[in-house]
Amino acid sequence: MISTIQKKTSRPVVLAMVMIAMFITAIEATIVSTAMPSIVSELGGFESLAWVFSIFLLMQAVTIPIYGKLSDLYGRKPIFTIGMIIFLIGSILCGFAGSMTELIVYRLIQGLGAGAVQPLTMTIVSDIYSLEERGKIQGYLSSVWAVSSVTGPALGGFFVEYLSWVWVFWINVPFGIVSLIGLHLFFHENIERKARQIDYKGSALLFIAIGSLMTFFIGSGTLWRWNSLLTYVLLPLFAASLFLFIKVEQQAREPIMPLTLWRNRTIVLSNSAALTSHMVLIGISTFLPTYVQGVMGYSPSIAGMTLGAMSIGWPLASSIGGRYMLRIGMRRMTISGSIFIILGTVFYIMMRPEYGPFYVGTASFVTGVGLGLLSTASLLIVQGSTEWQMRGAATALIMFMRISGSTIGASVLASVLNNRYLSYMKTNAGPLGSEIELNDANILLDPARPPMDAELVELLQSGLTYGLNGVYWSIGVLAILTFGLTCWLPPLDPSTLSTSRTSSEQN
């Protein structure tokens, strides 16, 4: 299949529209987090709170590979349009939710649309910019994630305090419409017209396989025990559907996920590094504020600032590294990024309560530098290793691996924390050991907690420190594994990568 981007495509305008689309999907997690207390107070359903976030993440994960392949078959713009419309419909419905159950269903619809928006924004950029240009452009795209992580909580708080929580969802609508109009007016591609054969069986089996695996990791250890009936249902379902999926893809005329991608060593190693590095990312993002508040005793705003240092290091490294990527070498850049990630985890492992927030912020900044270098280089390596006909599927695959890393990492590392915390309490709490529960640690995270016995506070802090140290050691192992994967990448010659834009010159 051949696609060409026509001369009238305006690259600066398309880039701006893509960044807008990325922003509204990236901000969705942080802006909703701030509003959730108000949403729960109005709708109820606190016991289902986790699914408001999990269902959005789950639906993204299961649909990203499917949308990526469909964009290879039908073009980027029509599939992006469908995804954005679904996302905006879900956003509007979320504002009208009358119960927590309704909100979860509408978040599912949102996730279905976001599964197209996120990977296709990256794919469109790879279509209209050459490999030499993409490094610099990735710095701009990374800045979107940094801005969203900083402005999201502030916007959420503003809407809740001065307007209504419904606007954390409805704010997506005007930006989404602008993005759609801009892309339709200024992004033009010619798609070769021929009969298509959609891989319905493969799509269904992939949906089941990814859905069962992600549901297992989202719920196990939090919503239900690891050793439960659901575990014995979901894992065999994943294995069986994956086996059937591979069989179907081997015979499909237009496989929804080309298996040839998994025979490319460069792509496999880059995707594996994306998985492990995002397990590191979610571990830090989820548990670092807990350490700063619960162990160090600082306020939530200070905790947010220490984590926010990562949002400074990431786009800075991505922008500088992207600008000089071809001079440095993409393989060297991925290795350099993984080294910075290891250095950051060393900071976390050596962290002590008396070191203070500046030390923690330094660790976050260093880790952000590593993630910025690695994520930029690995994405460009994957896109440069494929032609247009499979670039959408390849980009979707690495985006899927990143989301999978976050999902798996959150579940596994939470289990490490919980098990070590309870183990410490049973060993050191004396008669109270059998009475102390996981939720008792919430006392340390309450800035307005009443005066408590100093010995009890010290015991809870020691248990939390012991559990979090286990998390940081686990993150260190993942960082070393990421380094090994990047070192195993074959030497990359830019001349062998796909540098063409599959387009004529743009204005």
VENWO-V881997 format. One record per helix or strand of 2 or more residues. SS is the DSSP state (H for helix, E for strand). FROM is the first residue (numbers start at 1). TO is the last residue. If there is no record, write none. Layout:
BEGIN
ss	from	to
SS	FROM	TO
SS	FROM	TO
END
This chain:
BEGIN
ss	from	to
E	3	5
H	11	43
H	46	74
H	76	95
H	100	128
H	131	162
H	167	186
E	189	191
H	200	219
H	229	251
H	259	263
H	265	295
H	300	323
H	325	328
H	330	349
H	353	384
H	388	428
H	430	434
H	438	445
H	454	487
H	494	496
END
